Amino acid sequence: MPHKSLRTYLRARRREWGLSQDELAELVGTHGSVISDYEREIHLISIRMLIAAELIFGVTGTDLFPALYRDIQEEVCIAAGRLYARLEGRTDPHSIKKMRLISGIPGRIKPFDV
């Protein structure tokens, strides 16, 4: 599934700071070809790249990759709704604990202005 924000924001941030793909790769601990693949949307961003980009550029992954975050948020909300529906009516402590976790998900989701 292509995510335009991977190319747009990662490349833009890198160029904003005058970094080459190889220099960013050196900071992340990978190869320039990996950065190129992320920017061309050949591979989805790795957790390592996400965390490194947050540290390097001083912005959240949500700001760097908003389309990816939106997609994941939607998928998690749909799955949470299904799981909550399956747990509804159960009164055992484990089910109640799970339902409490799931019901808090909407409050942890960052709204997007993009």
N, C-alpha and C positions, 0 to 999 in steps of 0.2 A: 504494500500500500504506500504510494508516494506521499511524502509530507513536504510541501513547498517550504515550510518554515525551517527545515533542516538546512537547506541550501541558503536561503535568504539570510537568516540571522547568524549562523555560524560563520559563513564567509564574510558577511558584512562586519561582524565584530572583529574577526581576524584582520581584515583589511583596514578597519578603523584604527587599529593599533600598529599597523605597518608590519605585521608578522607574515612571513611566508608560510606555506603549508608545512615545510620541513621544520621551521622554527617552532610552530605550534605543536607539531608532532614531538619535537624534542622536549617541550615543556610537559606534554601529556605522558610521554614515555612510550611512544609508538612510532610509526613510520609515516612519512608524508603521503604515501599512497593511501593510507587509512583515512587521513584527513580529507583527501581528494574524494574517496569513496563516500564519506559522510556528506560532503558538500554537493556531490552529484546524486545523492540519494540512492546509491547502490546498496548501502547497508544502513540499517537503522542505528541510531546512536547507541553506544555501549554505556553501561553504568559508569565505567571508568572515565569515559569521555565527558559524560554529563557532569560528574563531580569535578573533574579537572577544569572544565569550561567555567563552571560556577566560581571556582577559586581563582582562575586566571583573570577572568573578565569582571568579576565582582557583581554578577547578576545571577538571578535564579534560573534554573533550568526551564521553569515556566516561561520566563521572558525570552530565553534563547530558542526554545522549541515549542511555541504555543499550540501549533496544530497537533503535535504528538501528544501533548498533555490533554488537549480537548478530547482527542480520540480515546485516550486511556480513561479519562474521567467518565466519559459516556459508557464505555464498556464496563467499568467498575460499578457504576450506578445501576445498570441493567442487571448485572450479575447479583448485586446486593439485593435488588428488589425480588429476584427469583428466590434467593436463599431465605430472605425474610419471610416470604409467603410460605415456604416449606416449613419454617420454624413456628409460624403463628399458631397459637393455641397450645403449644407445648408449655409445660410449667416446670420442667426440671431445671435445676440451676445452670447447667451448661447451655441449654437453649436460651435461657433468659440472658445469660452473659453475652452470647453471640448476638442476640437481637439488640442488646444495648450498644455493642460495637457497631453493628450495621446501621442502626438508626442515627449514629453520630456522623456518618460519612458525609451527608450533605453540608454539615457545618464545617467540615475540613476542606471543602472544595473551594478553590480560588475562582471567583468570577472573572471572565475575560472581557476586556473592552475592545479587543481587536476585531 
